Amino acid sequence: MRHRVEDFPFRIRDVQELMGLQPVRSHAEDSDFNCIFCGGKAKMNINYRKNVYGCVKCGAGGGMLGLYASYYNLTAREAYDEICEKLILKEPAKAAEFIAWEDMEKAVPESIRASEDEIHHTYSILLSHLTLSKKHLEDLMRRGLTEEQIRHEEYRSTPVFGLKKLTETLLEEGCTVQGVPGFYQDKNGQWTLNFHNRNSGFLIPVRTIDGKIQGMQIRADEVIEDRKYVWFSSGGRNMGTSSGSPVHMIGDADAEEVYVTEGPLKGTIAHYMTGKTFLCVAGVTQYKKMPEILKALKQRKLARVSEAYDMDKLIHCGVRPAKCPTCVFRGTCEPYGGFCSLADSLRRQVAEIHCPHLQVKRDNIQRGCMHLYRICKELSLPCQRMIWCLDDKGEWNGENKGIDDYYVALKQSEPL
């Protein structure tokens, strides 16, 4: 028997609230959001009646399990279990049938992921056909990398035209494109690449312990709603393939200590500043592949782990009302019923209020940290937290958020 969405023990609004998503515009049956996948301003719609979401800019879309699973890089079953756990729901006996029901809603066929060697070969040849613009070279050098390091890491600018011709060239050179993230078939059945004006920027290869490229991030030229990085992916497109959010490693695979941070570029810069070995996830919530990688490294010489996630894990959640991000974007602080305004704050002599949106952000980051600590504990690996740039309250002072920023600042402060 096919189950209806009404049979689920939760709705997409529950998932939205659990993820801390705040609507830009709200209507009777749906709401518009800034897309959590591409950053498109007010481009993602959540329909409460149909319990589905979709972005008109990047094409991401699906059901409520897909929304949660895609963002946190989980399987549908993992997403279902985690949602039930956080909402304190008793798991229904036929959960697998509910998950299968949502999978049936996917109308676009996708390709099975190609092998590790095939993906590495295709990406390597693709990068050999691309160049790095002067602007992107200068951007990377400003972040602390040398020209030699940039060349070694094979950073390349995204192409802006000739995508089908480039794909044909790769096929002629013996590359596999089916099952490689970023490639898909257009409406005429021709293979092409998922590059466009919206995701133009430079490519950041993501490598395994053995140095094989298994994914690529794009540092976008145009930052929208604080989203700087997107995966080079074709998930949701005809015969496309999702990025899979692989973990990037740089440094000595036989090191006794590894540092875990968020962002392949960030970890790469920190490595070149210090010589230390870094494991880099796309975000603190994407921890599912860490056990396998840490276990493999432990079988070598790994003895300890240092958590080096961004310092907004200790972000201060108090804001001055006139500067509250909610007010900047919406004019009022909704959780406080419009109280968050300069006139009210002056009248009531309130210097600072607690921002629930910042609290959600801090909680999500700390939850990701806790997953890493749990994984290390299960593997009997000591794990220590790295902190820097603290104020007198023991919270982040707003400087040098990333571990790369911190090490670059240290290097710049060294006497010549």
N, C-alpha and C positions, 0 to 999 in steps of 0.2 A: 504493500500500500504506500502510495506517495504521500509524504507529509506536507502539510501546509506550513507557511511561515508562522501562522498563529500558534502552532504547536510548540514553538521554541519557548523556553522559560524566560526569555528576555527579548527586547526589541532593539532596533538600531539606535533609538534615542538613548537607551541605557549604555550602549557601546560608546556612543558619542560622548556622553557625560563621563564615562569611565576613562576615556582617553584625554579628557580635559579640553575638548574642542569647543571653541566659542564661535557662534555664528556671526557673520557680518550682517546678514539680513535674515529675518525670520518671517515665515508665512504660516498659514493655517495648517498645511499638510507637509511643508518642507522648509528647509533652511539652506542658505548659501554660506560657504566657508572659503577661506583661503586654502587652496589645495595643499595637503600635507605631503604630497608626492612631488609636485613640480613648482609649488609656490605661487601658482596663479591666483591673483587677487579676486576673491569672490567667484572663483570658477568651479569649485566643487559643490555639488548639490547633494543633500541627503533628503531622501523622500521617506517620511515617516509612515505613510500609508502602505507603500510597497516594500519598505524595509530594504532599500537599496541606495547606493551612492554612485556618483559619476562625476568626472571632471571633463568639461568641454574643451579644456586646453591640452591636456596630456593624454586623454583617453582612458585614464585609470577608472575602474568601476567594478561593481559587483554587489554582493550581499554583505550582511553585517559581519559575518565571519571573515570574509575577504578583506574588509576594511581594517579589521584588527590584525589579521594575520599578515597582510602585506606590509603594514607599517612596522610591525615588530619582528618581521621575518620568521614567522611561525607556520607550521602546518595548520590546516583547518581544525584538526582534532586538538592540537595544542592550544589554538586560539579559543576553541570552545571550552576546554577544561579551565583555562586561565580566567576567562570571563566569568564562568560559573563560580570559580573560587573567590574572585574579587567581589562578586555581587552576593556572595554567601548563598548560593543556590544549590539545592540538591540535584545532582546530575540525573537526568531522566534515563531510563533504561535503554531507550532507542536513540541515543545520541548519534551513533554512526549513521543512522538513516537520515537524521536531520542534516548532517554534514553532506551526505550524498545528495540530498535534495538541493542544497545550495550549489554544489558542484555542477548540477544539471543546468543551472541558470547561466553558465558560461557558454556563450554562443560562438565565440571565436576560437577555432582550433589552434593549439600551440604545439611547437616542436619539442621532442624529448631532448634534453640537454646533451650536447656532444661530449666526447671523451676529453679528459684533461689535456692530452697531447694535441688533439685536434683544435681545441680552443686556443691553446698557447701558440700553435703554428699559425693559425689564421690571424690572431691579434698581432703577432710579430711581423708577418708580411704586411698587414694593414698599416702598422706604424711605419714601416720602411717606405711606404708610399706617401707619407704625410710629412709636413714640416712644422716648425715652431715659429710663430710670428715674433717680430721684434718686441711688440707690446707684451706678449706672454713671457718672453725671455726676461724682460726687464722686471715684470711682476714677480717672477720666481726668484730673481736675484735680490730684489728688495726684501724678500722673505728670508734671505740668509743663505741661499744656495749659490754655488759657483757655476760657471758655464760648464765646466767639466762634469760636475755632479748632475746637472740638468741633462746633459747629453747622455750620461750613463743611465739615467732613469728612463730615458726615452719619452719624455713629455712631448706631446704634439698638439698643435691647434686642430680643432675640429674642421673638417672640410665644409664648404658652403655650397658647392655645386658638383655636378658630375658623379652623383652617388651611385646610380645604376651602372655607369661605365666603370667606376672603381670596383664595384662588386663583380662585374663581369671579368675584370682583370684578375681579381683574386681567384675566381673559379678557374680561369685559364691557367693560373699558376699552381693549381692543385690544392687550393684551400677548401676546407669544408665551411659552409656558411649556415646550413640548416642545423639548428641546435646550438648555435653560437649566439650568446646574448647581444642584441643590437641589430641583428639581421632579421628580416621578415619579407614576406611576399606582398606586393602591392595588389591593387584591385585587378590588374592584368596578369597576375601570377608571376611577375618578375621579382627576383630577389634584389633587395636594396638595403640601405643602412638607415637607422633611425636617428639621423642628424637633421636639425632644422634650425631656423633662426632663434627659436625660444631656448634651445639648449646649447647655443654656440659658446665656445670657451676653449679650454685646453684639457686634454686627456691625461689621466693619471693611472698608469698601469697598476693593477693589484696582483701581487705575486704570492705564491705558496712558499712553504719552507724550502722547496727545491728550486725556487726562482721562476717557476712557470706562471705566466700571466693567465689568470682565471677570470678576470673581470676588469672593467675600467670605469673610473668615476670621471665626471666632467665638472671642472670648476667653471661655473657659468659666468659669462661676462656681465650679465645683468642680474643682480641679486634682488629677489622679490620676497618680501616678507621674511627676511633673514635666512632664506634658504639659499646657500651658496653652492652646494654640491648636489648633483643628481647622478644616478647610475646610467651608464650607457646600456640600455636595455630595450627589449622589444616585447616584453610581456604584455598581453592584452591585444597584440596585433596578430594578423593572420600568419600562422606558422612561425610566430616569434618565440622568443625565449626570455624568461626573466633573468635578471642579473644573478640571483641567488645570494646576493650580499656576501661575497667571499671575504675572508680575513686576510689582510696584507701583512707580510712579514719582511722586515729588513734588518740585516745584521747577521751575526754569527749564530747559526742554528745549533751549535754546540755550546752556547753560552750557559753559564750557571744561573744567570738571572735574566729575566725578560721584563720589559715594561709594557703595560697594556694601556693604550690610549684610543681615542676616537678620531678617525680620519687618516687615510693613507698618506696624504701629503704632510700632515702634521707630524706623524711618526717618522717620516722620512727626513724631514728637516731636523727633528730632535736627534735622530741617529747621527746625522752628519755633524751636528754640534758637539756630540758627546762620545760617539763610537759605541754607544749602547745598543742592544738588540730590542726592537720594538715589534709588538703585535698590534695591529690597528684594525679596529672594527669600524663600521660605518657610523655607528651610534651606540650609546651605552645600552640600549634596549636589545641590540642584536648580538646576543651572547650564545646562541644555540650551537655554534660550531666551535666554541672555545674548548669544551671538554676534550674533543678529539685531538685538537692541535696541541693543547697543553700536555695531554697524555703522550703524544708522539715525542714532544720535546723532552719530557721527563725520562723517556726511555733512552735519551741521549745523555745530557748532563744537567738538564734543568733542575735547580734546587730551590729556587724562590722566585716569587712574582711581585712586582711593584705595580700597583694600580695608579695610573697617571691620567685619569680622566680630567676633563676641563674643570676649572675651579668654580663654575656655576653650580657644582654639586654642593657648594656652601654659599650660594647666593643669598644676599640679604633680602628678605621678603617684605620688609616695610618700605612704603613709598610715600613721598609727599604728594598729597592729592592732586595738585596741579600738574604733576609730572607723571602721573600714573599712566602706563601704556594703554590701559582701557580707555581713559579719557582722550588720549591722543587719537585713537581710532574710532571711538564711538560717542564721545562727548559726555558720557556719564559712566560711572562705575556701577554696572548693573547689579552686582551682588550687594551693593550698599544702597540700592534704590535711588540713585542719583545724588547721594550724599557727597560723592567724590567730585567736588568742584571747588575752585579757588575761593569763591564767595563764601560757601558754606564752611570751608576749612578755616578761613579767617574769622568768621563769626563764632564758630565753635572753638576756636583756638586749638585746632588739632594740628600738630606738627607732622605726624606720620600715622598712616594706617597700615594694617596688614593686607597685602594684596593676595587674594586667593589664586590668581593666575600664576604668579611667581611661585607660590607654594606648590602648585601642581607640577610646575617645571622642575623645581628642586626635588620633589618627591619622586618623580619619574627617573631623574638622574641617579638619585641615591638608591632607587630600586635596582637599577642596572648595576650599580656598584656592588650591591648585596648579592646579586647573582654571581658575579665574579668571585666574591669571597666564598660563596657556597661551593662553587665548582672547585676552587683551590683546596678547600677543606676536604672535599670528597676525594681529591687526588693526593691528600697529605702533602700539599705544597704550601709553605708559609707565604702569606700575602700581606704586604704592608701598603698603607695608603700614603700617597705623596700629596703634600699640600704646600702651597706657596702663596705669597702676597695676601696675608691675613691682616685684618684690622684688629683693634684692641678687644673686639668681642669674639674673636676667633672665627669670623666669617670673611669671605672673599672681599678684598678692598676695591675690586673693579679693575685692577691692572693685570696685564699678562694672563689672560684667561687660559690659554692653551699651554701645554708643556713646551711646545716649540717656541712660543712667545717668550716664555720664561728663560729658556736656555739662550735664545738669541740676545735677550736683554743682558744676561750675564756676560756673554761673550763681548758685547759692545761696551760693557763697563770695565772690561779688563784694560789695564794700562798698556800702552803701545810699547 
